[in-house]
């Protein structure tokens, strides 16, 4: 859990720092530091769903190929 918390702090800090350096605005830096990780988390959720489906298809295809060879 400590690793997750320190990663989150690092992520927020980088998002804030980059935005602040680009804009010079503390408020905008704070907003981006909160919004960007939240949006990224949702994106990651859907990214994982897509990869799970791809892995399931791959496993199913390998299973079908294995059954085809066994019948020969």
Predicted model as a PDB file, atoms N, CA, C, CB and O in Angstrom, pLDDT in the B-factor column:
MODEL        1                                                                  
ATOM      1  N   UNK A   1       0.816  -1.190   0.000  1.00 84.00           N  
ATOM      2  CA  UNK A   1       0.000   0.000   0.000  1.00 84.00           C  
ATOM      3  C   UNK A   1       0.870   1.268   0.000  1.00 84.00           C  
ATOM      4  CB  UNK A   1      -0.934  -0.010   1.207  1.00 84.00           C  
ATOM      5  O   UNK A   1       0.502   2.278  -0.600  1.00 84.00           O  
ATOM      6  N   UNK A   2       1.995   1.207   0.661  1.00 89.00           N  
ATOM      7  CA  UNK A   2       2.901   2.351   0.703  1.00 89.00           C  
ATOM      8  C   UNK A   2       3.393   2.694  -0.697  1.00 89.00           C  
ATOM      9  CB  UNK A   2       4.090   2.065   1.632  1.00 89.00           C  
ATOM     10  O   UNK A   2       3.486   3.866  -1.061  1.00 89.00           O  
ATOM     11  N   UNK A   3       3.706   1.671  -1.475  1.00 87.00           N  
ATOM     12  CA  UNK A   3       4.175   1.886  -2.843  1.00 87.00           C  
ATOM     13  C   UNK A   3       3.093   2.597  -3.669  1.00 87.00           C  
ATOM     14  CB  UNK A   3       4.561   0.535  -3.504  1.00 87.00           C  
ATOM     15  O   UNK A   3       3.405   3.503  -4.441  1.00 87.00           O  
ATOM     16  N   UNK A   4       1.839   2.198  -3.512  1.00 83.00           N  
ATOM     17  CA  UNK A   4       0.734   2.814  -4.244  1.00 83.00           C  
ATOM     18  C   UNK A   4       0.581   4.280  -3.855  1.00 83.00           C  
ATOM     19  CB  UNK A   4      -0.578   2.056  -3.980  1.00 83.00           C  
ATOM     20  O   UNK A   4       0.387   5.138  -4.716  1.00 83.00           O  
ATOM     21  N   UNK A   5       0.670   4.564  -2.569  1.00 86.00           N  
ATOM     22  CA  UNK A   5       0.520   5.941  -2.097  1.00 86.00           C  
ATOM     23  C   UNK A   5       1.659   6.815  -2.607  1.00 86.00           C  
ATOM     24  CB  UNK A   5       0.470   5.981  -0.563  1.00 86.00           C  
ATOM     25  O   UNK A   5       1.424   7.935  -3.062  1.00 86.00           O  
ATOM     26  N   UNK A   6       2.882   6.319  -2.536  1.00 88.00           N  
ATOM     27  CA  UNK A   6       4.007   7.116  -3.018  1.00 88.00           C  
ATOM     28  C   UNK A   6       3.939   7.320  -4.528  1.00 88.00           C  
ATOM     29  CB  UNK A   6       5.327   6.449  -2.641  1.00 88.00           C  
ATOM     30  O   UNK A   6       4.334   8.375  -5.026  1.00 88.00           O  
ATOM     31  N   UNK A   7       3.441   6.321  -5.264  1.00 86.00           N  
ATOM     32  CA  UNK A   7       3.274   6.485  -6.710  1.00 86.00           C  
ATOM     33  C   UNK A   7       2.222   7.554  -6.999  1.00 86.00           C  
ATOM     34  CB  UNK A   7       2.875   5.143  -7.371  1.00 86.00           C  
ATOM     35  O   UNK A   7       2.410   8.381  -7.891  1.00 86.00           O  
ATOM     36  N   UNK A   8       1.114   7.542  -6.249  1.00 84.00           N  
ATOM     37  CA  UNK A   8       0.067   8.544  -6.442  1.00 84.00           C  
ATOM     38  C   UNK A   8       0.611   9.947  -6.161  1.00 84.00           C  
ATOM     39  CB  UNK A   8      -1.144   8.244  -5.530  1.00 84.00           C  
ATOM     40  O   UNK A   8       0.323  10.883  -6.908  1.00 84.00           O  
ATOM     41  N   UNK A   9       1.382  10.095  -5.108  1.00 89.00           N  
ATOM     42  CA  UNK A   9       1.982  11.396  -4.776  1.00 89.00           C  
ATOM     43  C   UNK A   9       2.905  11.846  -5.909  1.00 89.00           C  
ATOM     44  CB  UNK A   9       2.770  11.316  -3.432  1.00 89.00           C  
ATOM     45  O   UNK A   9       2.884  13.009  -6.312  1.00 89.00           O  
ATOM     46  N   UNK A  10       3.704  10.925  -6.413  1.00 90.00           N  
ATOM     47  CA  UNK A  10       4.600  11.255  -7.513  1.00 90.00           C  
ATOM     48  C   UNK A  10       3.799  11.679  -8.749  1.00 90.00           C  
ATOM     49  CB  UNK A  10       5.508  10.057  -7.844  1.00 90.00           C  
ATOM     50  O   UNK A  10       4.138  12.662  -9.407  1.00 90.00           O  
ATOM     51  N   UNK A  11       2.743  10.934  -9.056  1.00 89.00           N  
ATOM     52  CA  UNK A  11       1.909  11.221 -10.225  1.00 89.00           C  
ATOM     53  C   UNK A  11       1.282  12.612 -10.106  1.00 89.00           C  
ATOM     54  CB  UNK A  11       0.808  10.146 -10.382  1.00 89.00           C  
ATOM     55  O   UNK A  11       1.339  13.402 -11.048  1.00 89.00           O  
ATOM     56  N   UNK A  12       0.686  12.911  -8.955  1.00 90.00           N  
ATOM     57  CA  UNK A  12       0.086  14.228  -8.726  1.00 90.00           C  
ATOM     58  C   UNK A  12       1.141  15.333  -8.841  1.00 90.00           C  
ATOM     59  CB  UNK A  12      -0.589  14.279  -7.338  1.00 90.00           C  
ATOM     60  O   UNK A  12       0.893  16.380  -9.438  1.00 90.00           O  
ATOM     61  N   UNK A  13       2.301  15.087  -8.271  1.00 93.00           N  
ATOM     62  CA  UNK A  13       3.370  16.087  -8.285  1.00 93.00           C  
ATOM     63  C   UNK A  13       3.852  16.382  -9.701  1.00 93.00           C  
ATOM     64  CB  UNK A  13       4.538  15.617  -7.430  1.00 93.00           C  
ATOM     65  O   UNK A  13       4.071  17.539 -10.059  1.00 93.00           O  
ATOM     66  N   UNK A  14       4.013  15.350 -10.493  1.00 92.00           N  
ATOM     67  CA  UNK A  14       4.446  15.545 -11.879  1.00 92.00           C  
ATOM     68  C   UNK A  14       3.384  16.293 -12.671  1.00 92.00           C  
ATOM     69  CB  UNK A  14       4.751  14.195 -12.547  1.00 92.00           C  
ATOM     70  O   UNK A  14       3.703  17.231 -13.402  1.00 92.00           O  
ATOM     71  N   UNK A  15       2.121  15.887 -12.533  1.00 92.00           N  
ATOM     72  CA  UNK A  15       1.030  16.562 -13.253  1.00 92.00           C  
ATOM     73  C   UNK A  15       0.973  18.035 -12.860  1.00 92.00           C  
ATOM     74  CB  UNK A  15      -0.330  15.875 -12.961  1.00 92.00           C  
ATOM     75  O   UNK A  15       0.825  18.906 -13.717  1.00 92.00           O  
ATOM     76  N   UNK A  16       1.090  18.309 -11.562  1.00 94.00           N  
ATOM     77  CA  UNK A  16       1.064  19.699 -11.097  1.00 94.00           C  
ATOM     78  C   UNK A  16       2.279  20.459 -11.625  1.00 94.00           C  
ATOM     79  CB  UNK A  16       1.027  19.756  -9.552  1.00 94.00           C  
ATOM     80  O   UNK A  16       2.148  21.559 -12.161  1.00 94.00           O  
ATOM     81  N   UNK A  17       3.443  19.871 -11.470  1.00 95.00           N  
ATOM     82  CA  UNK A  17       4.679  20.549 -11.865  1.00 95.00           C  
ATOM     83  C   UNK A  17       4.736  20.885 -13.344  1.00 95.00           C  
ATOM     84  CB  UNK A  17       5.857  19.701 -11.508  1.00 95.00           C  
ATOM     85  O   UNK A  17       5.110  21.997 -13.719  1.00 95.00           O  
ATOM     86  N   UNK A  18       4.370  19.936 -14.178  1.00 95.00           N  
ATOM     87  CA  UNK A  18       4.398  20.182 -15.623  1.00 95.00           C  
ATOM     88  C   UNK A  18       3.403  21.268 -16.003  1.00 95.00           C  
ATOM     89  CB  UNK A  18       4.091  18.892 -16.398  1.00 95.00           C  
ATOM     90  O   UNK A  18       3.729  22.171 -16.774  1.00 95.00           O  
ATOM     91  N   UNK A  19       2.190  21.181 -15.463  1.00 95.00           N  
ATOM     92  CA  UNK A  19       1.174  22.189 -15.789  1.00 95.00           C  
ATOM     93  C   UNK A  19       1.587  23.559 -15.285  1.00 95.00           C  
ATOM     94  CB  UNK A  19      -0.183  21.802 -15.194  1.00 95.00           C  
ATOM     95  O   UNK A  19       1.417  24.559 -15.982  1.00 95.00           O  
ATOM     96  N   UNK A  20       2.126  23.608 -14.084  1.00 96.00           N  
ATOM     97  CA  UNK A  20       2.560  24.894 -13.536  1.00 96.00           C  
ATOM     98  C   UNK A  20       3.693  25.483 -14.370  1.00 96.00           C  
ATOM     99  CB  UNK A  20       3.008  24.733 -12.072  1.00 96.00           C  
ATOM    100  O   UNK A  20       3.701  26.682 -14.649  1.00 96.00           O  
ATOM    101  N   UNK A  21       4.648  24.648 -14.769  1.00 97.00           N  
ATOM    102  CA  UNK A  21       5.760  25.149 -15.584  1.00 97.00           C  
ATOM    103  C   UNK A  21       5.279  25.683 -16.931  1.00 97.00           C  
ATOM    104  CB  UNK A  21       6.791  24.043 -15.804  1.00 97.00           C  
ATOM    105  O   UNK A  21       5.820  26.662 -17.444  1.00 97.00           O  
ATOM    106  N   UNK A  22       4.272  25.042 -17.496  1.00 96.00           N  
ATOM    107  CA  UNK A  22       3.762  25.477 -18.798  1.00 96.00           C  
ATOM    108  C   UNK A  22       2.912  26.737 -18.677  1.00 96.00           C  
ATOM    109  CB  UNK A  22       2.944  24.361 -19.444  1.00 96.00           C  
ATOM    110  O   UNK A  22       3.019  27.647 -19.499  1.00 96.00           O  
ATOM    111  N   UNK A  23       2.064  26.785 -17.643  1.00 96.00           N  
ATOM    112  CA  UNK A  23       1.091  27.880 -17.543  1.00 96.00           C  
ATOM    113  C   UNK A  23       1.464  28.949 -16.519  1.00 96.00           C  
ATOM    114  CB  UNK A  23      -0.254  27.322 -17.196  1.00 96.00           C  
ATOM    115  O   UNK A  23       1.055  30.102 -16.658  1.00 96.00           O  
ATOM    116  N   UNK A  24       2.228  28.591 -15.501  1.00 97.00           N  
ATOM    117  CA  UNK A  24       2.529  29.523 -14.420  1.00 97.00           C  
ATOM    118  C   UNK A  24       1.344  29.757 -13.490  1.00 97.00           C  
ATOM    119  CB  UNK A  24       2.984  30.835 -14.994  1.00 97.00           C  
ATOM    120  O   UNK A  24       1.357  30.700 -12.699  1.00 97.00           O  
ATOM    121  N   UNK A  25       0.339  28.925 -13.575  1.00 97.00           N  
ATOM    122  CA  UNK A  25      -0.897  29.107 -12.808  1.00 97.00           C  
ATOM    123  C   UNK A  25      -1.032  27.992 -11.768  1.00 97.00           C  
ATOM    124  CB  UNK A  25      -2.135  29.125 -13.753  1.00 97.00           C  
ATOM    125  O   UNK A  25      -1.128  26.814 -12.112  1.00 97.00           O  
ATOM    126  N   UNK A  26      -1.038  28.386 -10.482  1.00 96.00           N  
ATOM    127  CA  UNK A  26      -1.158  27.400  -9.405  1.00 96.00           C  
ATOM    128  C   UNK A  26      -2.510  26.692  -9.423  1.00 96.00           C  
ATOM    129  CB  UNK A  26      -0.951  28.073  -8.057  1.00 96.00           C  
ATOM    130  O   UNK A  26      -2.577  25.483  -9.203  1.00 96.00           O  
ATOM    131  N   UNK A  27      -3.568  27.423  -9.679  1.00 97.00           N  
ATOM    132  CA  UNK A  27      -4.916  26.830  -9.676  1.00 97.00           C  
ATOM    133  C   UNK A  27      -5.042  25.820 -10.810  1.00 97.00           C  
ATOM    134  CB  UNK A  27      -6.007  27.931  -9.811  1.00 97.00           C  
ATOM    135  O   UNK A  27      -5.526  24.707 -10.606  1.00 97.00           O  
ATOM    136  N   UNK A  28      -4.610  26.205 -11.990  1.00 96.00           N  
ATOM    137  CA  UNK A  28      -4.673  25.282 -13.128  1.00 96.00           C  
ATOM    138  C   UNK A  28      -3.800  24.055 -12.873  1.00 96.00           C  
ATOM    139  CB  UNK A  28      -4.231  25.991 -14.426  1.00 96.00           C  
ATOM    140  O   UNK A  28      -4.184  22.933 -13.202  1.00 96.00           O  
ATOM    141  N   UNK A  29      -2.634  24.275 -12.290  1.00 95.00           N  
ATOM    142  CA  UNK A  29      -1.760  23.149 -11.935  1.00 95.00           C  
ATOM    143  C   UNK A  29      -2.451  22.194 -10.980  1.00 95.00           C  
ATOM    144  CB  UNK A  29      -0.462  23.656 -11.311  1.00 95.00           C  
ATOM    145  O   UNK A  29      -2.355  20.977 -11.138  1.00 95.00           O  
ATOM    146  N   UNK A  30      -3.148  22.739  -9.988  1.00 95.00           N  
ATOM    147  CA  UNK A  30      -3.879  21.909  -9.031  1.00 95.00           C  
ATOM    148  C   UNK A  30      -5.021  21.155  -9.678  1.00 95.00           C  
ATOM    149  CB  UNK A  30      -4.410  22.759  -7.906  1.00 95.00           C  
ATOM    150  O   UNK A  30      -5.239  19.978  -9.393  1.00 95.00           O  
ATOM    151  N   UNK A  31      -5.756  21.838 -10.557  1.00 95.00           N  
ATOM    152  CA  UNK A  31      -6.870  21.168 -11.246  1.00 95.00           C  
ATOM    153  C   UNK A  31      -6.383  20.007 -12.103  1.00 95.00           C  
ATOM    154  CB  UNK A  31      -7.633  22.167 -12.117  1.00 95.00           C  
ATOM    155  O   UNK A  31      -6.950  18.915 -12.067  1.00 95.00           O  
ATOM    156  N   UNK A  32      -5.336  20.253 -12.868  1.00 93.00           N  
ATOM    157  CA  UNK A  32      -4.805  19.187 -13.720  1.00 93.00           C  
ATOM    158  C   UNK A  32      -4.263  18.041 -12.868  1.00 93.00           C  
ATOM    159  CB  UNK A  32      -3.698  19.733 -14.647  1.00 93.00           C  
ATOM    160  O   UNK A  32      -4.423  16.875 -13.226  1.00 93.00           O  
ATOM    161  N   UNK A  33      -3.632  18.362 -11.759  1.00 92.00           N  
ATOM    162  CA  UNK A  33      -3.073  17.335 -10.881  1.00 92.00           C  
ATOM    163  C   UNK A  33      -4.155  16.428 -10.313  1.00 92.00           C  
ATOM    164  CB  UNK A  33      -2.293  17.981  -9.747  1.00 92.00           C  
ATOM    165  O   UNK A  33      -3.880  15.273  -9.990  1.00 92.00           O  
ATOM    166  N   UNK A  34      -5.382  16.929 -10.183  1.00 92.00           N  
ATOM    167  CA  UNK A  34      -6.490  16.121  -9.662  1.00 92.00           C  
ATOM    168  C   UNK A  34      -7.244  15.438 -10.810  1.00 92.00           C  
ATOM    169  CB  UNK A  34      -7.459  17.001  -8.831  1.00 92.00           C  
ATOM    170  O   UNK A  34      -7.571  14.254 -10.722  1.00 92.00           O  
ATOM    171  N   UNK A  35      -7.514  16.170 -11.866  1.00 94.00           N  
ATOM    172  CA  UNK A  35      -8.349  15.645 -12.953  1.00 94.00           C  
ATOM    173  C   UNK A  35      -7.612  14.608 -13.799  1.00 94.00           C  
ATOM    174  CB  UNK A  35      -8.824  16.785 -13.844  1.00 94.00           C  
ATOM    175  O   UNK A  35      -8.179  13.567 -14.131  1.00 94.00           O  
ATOM    176  N   UNK A  36      -6.366  14.878 -14.148  1.00 90.00           N  
ATOM    177  CA  UNK A  36      -5.627  13.979 -15.038  1.00 90.00           C  
ATOM    178  C   UNK A  36      -5.509  12.560 -14.481  1.00 90.00           C  
ATOM    179  CB  UNK A  36      -4.243  14.536 -15.296  1.00 90.00           C  
ATOM    180  O   UNK A  36      -5.787  11.610 -15.214  1.00 90.00           O  
ATOM    181  N   UNK A  37      -5.112  12.372 -13.228  1.00 84.00           N  
ATOM    182  CA  UNK A  37      -5.043  11.002 -12.702  1.00 84.00           C  
ATOM    183  C   UNK A  37      -6.416  10.316 -12.653  1.00 84.00           C  
ATOM    184  CB  UNK A  37      -4.433  11.018 -11.307  1.00 84.00           C  
ATOM    185  O   UNK A  37      -6.511   9.107 -12.861  1.00 84.00           O  
ATOM    186  N   UNK A  38      -7.469  11.080 -12.380  1.00 87.00           N  
ATOM    187  CA  UNK A  38      -8.806  10.486 -12.347  1.00 87.00           C  
ATOM    188  C   UNK A  38      -9.206   9.986 -13.736  1.00 87.00           C  
ATOM    189  CB  UNK A  38      -9.839  11.508 -11.828  1.00 87.00           C  
ATOM    190  O   UNK A  38      -9.712   8.873 -13.880  1.00 87.00           O  
ATOM    191  N   UNK A  39      -8.979  10.808 -14.748  1.00 90.00           N  
ATOM    192  CA  UNK A  39      -9.302  10.413 -16.126  1.00 90.00           C  
ATOM    193  C   UNK A  39      -8.411   9.247 -16.559  1.00 90.00           C  
ATOM    194  CB  UNK A  39      -9.130  11.615 -17.099  1.00 90.00           C  
ATOM    195  O   UNK A  39      -8.867   8.322 -17.232  1.00 90.00           O  
ATOM    196  N   UNK A  40      -7.160   9.302 -16.172  1.00 87.00           N  
ATOM    197  CA  UNK A  40      -6.220   8.232 -16.505  1.00 87.00           C  
ATOM    198  C   UNK A  40      -6.657   6.909 -15.884  1.00 87.00           C  
ATOM    199  CB  UNK A  40      -4.805   8.594 -16.032  1.00 87.00           C  
ATOM    200  O   UNK A  40      -6.506   5.857 -16.506  1.00 87.00           O  
ATOM    201  N   UNK A  41      -7.190   6.946 -14.683  1.00 85.00           N  
ATOM    202  CA  UNK A  41      -7.666   5.736 -14.005  1.00 85.00           C  
ATOM    203  C   UNK A  41      -8.826   5.108 -14.759  1.00 85.00           C  
ATOM    204  CB  UNK A  41      -8.087   6.057 -12.568  1.00 85.00           C  
ATOM    205  O   UNK A  41      -8.876   3.889 -14.918  1.00 85.00           O  
ATOM    206  N   UNK A  42      -9.753   5.924 -15.221  1.00 89.00           N  
ATOM    207  CA  UNK A  42     -10.889   5.416 -16.004  1.00 89.00           C  
ATOM    208  C   UNK A  42     -10.382   4.823 -17.320  1.00 89.00           C  
ATOM    209  CB  UNK A  42     -11.928   6.552 -16.281  1.00 89.00           C  
ATOM    210  O   UNK A  42     -10.817   3.749 -17.736  1.00 89.00           O  
ATOM    211  N   UNK A  43      -9.462   5.531 -17.963  1.00 91.00           N  
ATOM    212  CA  UNK A  43      -8.879   5.011 -19.204  1.00 91.00           C  
ATOM    213  C   UNK A  43      -8.183   3.681 -18.991  1.00 91.00           C  
ATOM    214  CB  UNK A  43      -7.898   6.010 -19.784  1.00 91.00           C  
ATOM    215  O   UNK A  43      -8.296   2.778 -19.819  1.00 91.00           O  
ATOM    216  N   UNK A  44      -7.468   3.556 -17.892  1.00 89.00           N  
ATOM    217  CA  UNK A  44      -6.772   2.312 -17.577  1.00 89.00           C  
ATOM    218  C   UNK A  44      -7.757   1.163 -17.391  1.00 89.00           C  
ATOM    219  CB  UNK A  44      -5.920   2.482 -16.317  1.00 89.00           C  
ATOM    220  O   UNK A  44      -7.485   0.039 -17.815  1.00 89.00           O  
ATOM    221  N   UNK A  45      -8.897   1.434 -16.762  1.00 91.00           N  
ATOM    222  CA  UNK A  45      -9.919   0.416 -16.560  1.00 91.00           C  
ATOM    223  C   UNK A  45     -10.364  -0.167 -17.905  1.00 91.00           C  
ATOM    224  CB  UNK A  45     -11.127   1.006 -15.801  1.00 91.00           C  
ATOM    225  O   UNK A  45     -10.414  -1.385 -18.079  1.00 91.00           O  
ATOM    226  N   UNK A  46     -10.686   0.721 -18.854  1.00 93.00           N  
ATOM    227  CA  UNK A  46     -11.137   0.247 -20.161  1.00 93.00           C  
ATOM    228  C   UNK A  46     -10.005  -0.410 -20.954  1.00 93.00           C  
ATOM    229  CB  UNK A  46     -11.724   1.404 -20.960  1.00 93.00           C  
ATOM    230  O   UNK A  46     -10.237  -1.363 -21.699  1.00 93.00           O  
ATOM    231  N   UNK A  47      -8.801   0.092 -20.796  1.00 92.00           N  
ATOM    232  CA  UNK A  47      -7.628  -0.515 -21.427  1.00 92.00           C  
ATOM    233  C   UNK A  47      -7.468  -1.960 -20.963  1.00 92.00           C  
ATOM    234  CB  UNK A  47      -6.354   0.298 -21.105  1.00 92.00           C  
ATOM    235  O   UNK A  47      -7.200  -2.848 -21.773  1.00 92.00           O  
ATOM    236  N   UNK A  48      -7.629  -2.194 -19.676  1.00 94.00           N  
ATOM    237  CA  UNK A  48      -7.523  -3.553 -19.131  1.00 94.00           C  
ATOM    238  C   UNK A  48      -8.639  -4.457 -19.660  1.00 94.00           C  
ATOM    239  CB  UNK A  48      -7.565  -3.514 -17.597  1.00 94.00           C  
ATOM    240  O   UNK A  48      -8.397  -5.631 -19.940  1.00 94.00           O  
ATOM    241  N   UNK A  49      -9.845  -3.931 -19.799  1.00 93.00           N  
ATOM    242  CA  UNK A  49     -10.962  -4.712 -20.339  1.00 93.00           C  
ATOM    243  C   UNK A  49     -10.657  -5.175 -21.766  1.00 93.00           C  
ATOM    244  CB  UNK A  49     -12.265  -3.880 -20.315  1.00 93.00           C  
ATOM    245  O   UNK A  49     -10.901  -6.330 -22.114  1.00 93.00           O  
ATOM    246  N   UNK A  50     -10.123  -4.270 -22.587  1.00 94.00           N  
ATOM    247  CA  UNK A  50      -9.770  -4.618 -23.967  1.00 94.00           C  
ATOM    248  C   UNK A  50      -8.711  -5.710 -23.974  1.00 94.00           C  
ATOM    249  CB  UNK A  50      -9.265  -3.375 -24.736  1.00 94.00           C  
ATOM    250  O   UNK A  50      -8.830  -6.673 -24.731  1.00 94.00           O  
ATOM    251  N   UNK A  51      -7.682  -5.581 -23.149  1.00 93.00           N  
ATOM    252  CA  UNK A  51      -6.624  -6.575 -23.105  1.00 93.00           C  
ATOM    253  C   UNK A  51      -7.126  -7.925 -22.581  1.00 93.00           C  
ATOM    254  CB  UNK A  51      -5.484  -6.074 -22.240  1.00 93.00           C  
ATOM    255  O   UNK A  51      -6.657  -8.972 -23.028  1.00 93.00           O  
ATOM    256  N   UNK A  52      -8.070  -7.909 -21.643  1.00 93.00           N  
ATOM    257  CA  UNK A  52      -8.651  -9.170 -21.163  1.00 93.00           C  
ATOM    258  C   UNK A  52      -9.368  -9.886 -22.294  1.00 93.00           C  
ATOM    259  CB  UNK A  52      -9.625  -8.915 -19.996  1.00 93.00           C  
ATOM    260  O   UNK A  52      -9.241 -11.102 -22.440  1.00 93.00           O  
ATOM    261  N   UNK A  53     -10.123  -9.140 -23.097  1.00 93.00           N  
ATOM    262  CA  UNK A  53     -10.817  -9.752 -24.242  1.00 93.00           C  
ATOM    263  C   UNK A  53      -9.835 -10.312 -25.250  1.00 93.00           C  
ATOM    264  CB  UNK A  53     -11.728  -8.734 -24.923  1.00 93.00           C  
ATOM    265  O   UNK A  53     -10.036 -11.412 -25.766  1.00 93.00           O  
ATOM    266  N   UNK A  54      -8.775  -9.573 -25.537  1.00 92.00           N  
ATOM    267  CA  UNK A  54      -7.770 -10.059 -26.473  1.00 92.00           C  
ATOM    268  C   UNK A  54      -7.117 -11.354 -25.968  1.00 92.00           C  
ATOM    269  CB  UNK A  54      -6.702  -8.983 -26.704  1.00 92.00           C  
ATOM    270  O   UNK A  54      -6.894 -12.289 -26.736  1.00 92.00           O  
ATOM    271  N   UNK A  55      -6.819 -11.391 -24.679  1.00 93.00           N  
ATOM    272  CA  UNK A  55      -6.222 -12.593 -24.094  1.00 93.00           C  
ATOM    273  C   UNK A  55      -7.196 -13.776 -24.148  1.00 93.00           C  
ATOM    274  CB  UNK A  55      -5.799 -12.324 -22.638  1.00 93.00           C  
ATOM    275  O   UNK A  55      -6.785 -14.905 -24.413  1.00 93.00           O  
ATOM    276  N   UNK A  56      -8.489 -13.518 -23.898  1.00 92.00           N  
ATOM    277  CA  UNK A  56      -9.485 -14.585 -23.964  1.00 92.00           C  
ATOM    278  C   UNK A  56      -9.588 -15.139 -25.382  1.00 92.00           C  
ATOM    279  CB  UNK A  56     -10.856 -14.072 -23.494  1.00 92.00           C  
ATOM    280  O   UNK A  56      -9.669 -16.351 -25.577  1.00 92.00           O  
ATOM    281  N   UNK A  57      -9.583 -14.244 -26.368  1.00 89.00           N  
ATOM    282  CA  UNK A  57      -9.637 -14.689 -27.769  1.00 89.00           C  
ATOM    283  C   UNK A  57      -8.401 -15.501 -28.135  1.00 89.00           C  
ATOM    284  CB  UNK A  57      -9.768 -13.481 -28.714  1.00 89.00           C  
ATOM    285  O   UNK A  57      -8.495 -16.521 -28.818  1.00 89.00           O  
ATOM    286  N   UNK A  58      -7.257 -15.044 -27.677  1.00 87.00           N  
ATOM    287  CA  UNK A  58      -6.009 -15.751 -27.948  1.00 87.00           C  
ATOM    288  C   UNK A  58      -6.048 -17.149 -27.332  1.00 87.00           C  
ATOM    289  CB  UNK A  58      -4.805 -14.954 -27.404  1.00 87.00           C  
ATOM    290  O   UNK A  58      -5.671 -18.128 -27.976  1.00 87.00           O  
ATOM    291  N   UNK A  59      -6.500 -17.236 -26.097  1.00 86.00           N  
ATOM    292  CA  UNK A  59      -6.597 -18.523 -25.412  1.00 86.00           C  
ATOM    293  C   UNK A  59      -7.586 -19.439 -26.125  1.00 86.00           C  
ATOM    294  CB  UNK A  59      -7.018 -18.324 -23.947  1.00 86.00           C  
ATOM    295  O   UNK A  59      -7.325 -20.631 -26.285  1.00 86.00           O  
ATOM    296  N   UNK A  60      -8.719 -18.886 -26.554  1.00 82.00           N  
ATOM    297  CA  UNK A  60      -9.731 -19.685 -27.252  1.00 82.00           C  
ATOM    298  C   UNK A  60      -9.183 -20.191 -28.582  1.00 82.00           C  
ATOM    299  CB  UNK A  60     -11.014 -18.858 -27.482  1.00 82.00           C  
ATOM    300  O   UNK A  60      -9.414 -21.342 -28.951  1.00 82.00           O  
ATOM    301  N   UNK A  61      -8.462 -19.341 -29.299  1.00 81.00           N  
ATOM    302  CA  UNK A  61      -7.885 -19.737 -30.580  1.00 81.00           C  
ATOM    303  C   UNK A  61      -6.856 -20.836 -30.400  1.00 81.00           C  
ATOM    304  CB  UNK A  61      -7.252 -18.538 -31.272  1.00 81.00           C  
ATOM    305  O   UNK A  61      -6.833 -21.800 -31.165  1.00 81.00           O  
ATOM    306  N   UNK A  62      -6.015 -20.699 -29.406  1.00 77.00           N  
ATOM    307  CA  UNK A  62      -5.006 -21.728 -29.132  1.00 77.00           C  
ATOM    308  C   UNK A  62      -5.698 -23.036 -28.750  1.00 77.00           C  
ATOM    309  CB  UNK A  62      -4.039 -21.271 -28.000  1.00 77.00           C  
ATOM    310  O   UNK A  62      -5.270 -24.115 -29.160  1.00 77.00           O  
ATOM    311  N   UNK A  63      -6.763 -22.934 -27.966  1.00 74.00           N  
ATOM    312  CA  UNK A  63      -7.518 -24.133 -27.589  1.00 74.00           C  
ATOM    313  C   UNK A  63      -8.119 -24.823 -28.794  1.00 74.00           C  
ATOM    314  CB  UNK A  63      -8.615 -23.780 -26.608  1.00 74.00           C  
ATOM    315  O   UNK A  63      -8.076 -26.050 -28.884  1.00 74.00           O  
ATOM    316  N   UNK A  64      -8.682 -24.056 -29.730  1.00 68.00           N  
ATOM    317  CA  UNK A  64      -9.254 -24.642 -30.950  1.00 68.00           C  
ATOM    318  C   UNK A  64      -8.180 -25.292 -31.800  1.00 68.00           C  
ATOM    319  CB  UNK A  64      -9.988 -23.577 -31.766  1.00 68.00           C  
ATOM    320  O   UNK A  64      -8.387 -26.382 -32.333  1.00 68.00           O  
ATOM    321  N   UNK A  65      -7.041 -24.640 -31.932  1.00 67.00           N  
ATOM    322  CA  UNK A  65      -5.947 -25.206 -32.720  1.00 67.00           C  
ATOM    323  C   UNK A  65      -5.436 -26.493 -32.083  1.00 67.00           C  
ATOM    324  CB  UNK A  65      -4.802 -24.192 -32.861  1.00 67.00           C  
ATOM    325  O   UNK A  65      -5.137 -27.458 -32.786  1.00 67.00           O  
ATOM    326  N   UNK A  66      -5.335 -26.512 -30.777  1.00 70.00           N  
ATOM    327  CA  UNK A  66      -4.855 -27.703 -30.062  1.00 70.00           C  
ATOM    328  C   UNK A  66      -5.831 -28.859 -30.273  1.00 70.00           C  
ATOM    329  CB  UNK A  66      -4.682 -27.407 -28.542  1.00 70.00           C  
ATOM    330  O   UNK A  66      -5.401 -29.990 -30.500  1.00 70.00           O  
ATOM    331  N   UNK A  67      -7.125 -28.597 -30.202  1.00 69.00           N  
ATOM    332  CA  UNK A  67      -8.123 -29.646 -30.410  1.00 69.00           C  
ATOM    333  C   UNK A  67      -8.077 -30.156 -31.844  1.00 69.00           C  
ATOM    334  CB  UNK A  67      -9.529 -29.127 -30.079  1.00 69.00           C  
ATOM    335  O   UNK A  67      -8.276 -31.348 -32.079  1.00 69.00           O  
ATOM    336  N   UNK A  68      -7.819 -29.275 -32.805  1.00 64.00           N  
ATOM    337  CA  UNK A  68      -7.734 -29.683 -34.208  1.00 64.00           C  
ATOM    338  C   UNK A  68      -6.566 -30.633 -34.414  1.00 64.00           C  
ATOM    339  CB  UNK A  68      -7.590 -28.457 -35.123  1.00 64.00           C  
ATOM    340  O   UNK A  68      -6.700 -31.625 -35.131  1.00 64.00           O  
ATOM    341  N   UNK A  69      -5.419 -30.348 -33.798  1.00 63.00           N  
ATOM    342  CA  UNK A  69      -4.252 -31.192 -33.947  1.00 63.00           C  
ATOM    343  C   UNK A  69      -4.430 -32.530 -33.247  1.00 63.00           C  
ATOM    344  CB  UNK A  69      -3.033 -30.488 -33.413  1.00 63.00           C  
ATOM    345  O   UNK A  69      -3.926 -33.548 -33.721  1.00 63.00           O  
ATOM    346  N   UNK A  70      -5.135 -32.540 -32.134  1.00 63.00           N  
ATOM    347  CA  UNK A  70      -5.362 -33.774 -31.388  1.00 63.00           C  
ATOM    348  C   UNK A  70      -6.207 -34.730 -32.213  1.00 63.00           C  
ATOM    349  CB  UNK A  70      -6.044 -33.482 -30.038  1.00 63.00           C  
ATOM    350  O   UNK A  70      -5.977 -35.939 -32.182  1.00 63.00           O  
ATOM    351  N   UNK A  71      -7.197 -34.203 -32.962  1.00 61.00           N  
ATOM    352  CA  UNK A  71      -8.067 -35.039 -33.774  1.00 61.00           C  
ATOM    353  C   UNK A  71      -7.342 -35.686 -34.929  1.00 61.00           C  
ATOM    354  CB  UNK A  71      -9.210 -34.236 -34.293  1.00 61.00           C  
ATOM    355  O   UNK A  71      -7.725 -36.763 -35.386  1.00 61.00           O  
ATOM    356  N   UNK A  72      -6.287 -35.031 -35.406  1.00 58.00           N  
ATOM    357  CA  UNK A  72      -5.524 -35.592 -36.523  1.00 58.00           C  
ATOM    358  C   UNK A  72      -4.801 -36.798 -36.046  1.00 58.00           C  
ATOM    359  CB  UNK A  72      -4.541 -34.577 -37.115  1.00 58.00           C  
ATOM    360  O   UNK A  72      -4.090 -37.438 -36.820  1.00 58.00           O  
TER     361      UNK A  72                                                      
ENDMDL                                                                          
END                                                                             
